[in-house]
Every structure is written in structure tokens, then in C-alpha cells.
Amino acid sequence: MSILKKLDKNFEFICLAVLLAIMTVLSFANVVMRYCFKAPIFWSDEVCCYCLALSAFFCLPASIRYRTAIRVDTLTAVLPRSVQKVLQIICDVIMIVFLAICVKGGIDVAANAAKIAQKSPALQIPVSLLYMIMTFCFLLAIFRSVQVIWLSMKEKEAK
């Protein structure tokens, strides 16, 4: 399997695993430092908080790619298969439009944070960087939505 295929299949999961590992190691180290050595790692809570928030944003494209998002399909379940496919594509296009609005908002928020040079409290890292990662996740979700539409169209042609 080529590197691109592995990344296509696992990119979000790799990012989520790294974020989880960082949170686990830092939380454990902070507990040990706080209770055993009476010297807590003052910035670990901030890093864990950012990792948790970013993991939520990386879950979005993963759930789109693997069609694991929660949805109500009571109405579509009773419709014929061909109508279900058309409705699914319409919903995917609406999702792309919504995500594009989120990308625009994310860019605006990151630009505002960069303009005022907003920094995180403990680490003093630019908050605009975190907002750009969030925006990247929205872009990745758009890519995954287009990919899912493409794969469903390709599946139609194969039948």
C-alpha cells in the first residue's frame, strides 16, 4: 500500500492517536509531579485542553470519510434506494456549503487573533495557530465530503 493510500485511510486517526498520547502522557506526568514531587507542570492542563479541542475537530473529517456521523434516517429508510442516494448527495452538498462557511469563519477568527497577537496564557503560543488548525480540519472535512460523493458516484457507475 502506498504512502498516499495509507494517509488517505488513516490521517485523521494518526492525528487523533498523537493527540491522545500527548494528553495521556502529560496528564500522567502532571499527576506524578504534583502528588509525588509537589511541583506540578503548570502548562500541561492548557496543552491537554487544546489537544482535546483539536481532537474534536479531527473527528469531523474522520466521521465524514467513514460515514459514522449520527443522523436521523427515519424518512429516508422507507424511500427507494435510488432516492436515498440522491438525498445523500444533496445532504453532502449542503454539508460542503456549511463547512465552507465554517472555513471562512475560521480564517476570519484566526486573522483577528493574529492581528491582536493573542497568545495562550501559559505557553504564550499564538492562538491564531490553533484557529488555523481548526480551519484546516474544516478544509479536510470538505475534502472528505467531496471524496465520499466521488466514491458513491463511482460506485453507481460500477453497478
Summary of the structure (lengths in Angstrom):
residues: 159
radius of gyration: 20.0
end to end distance: 25.7
largest distance: 65.5
contacts: 406
relative contact order: 0.11
helix: 80%
strand: 1%
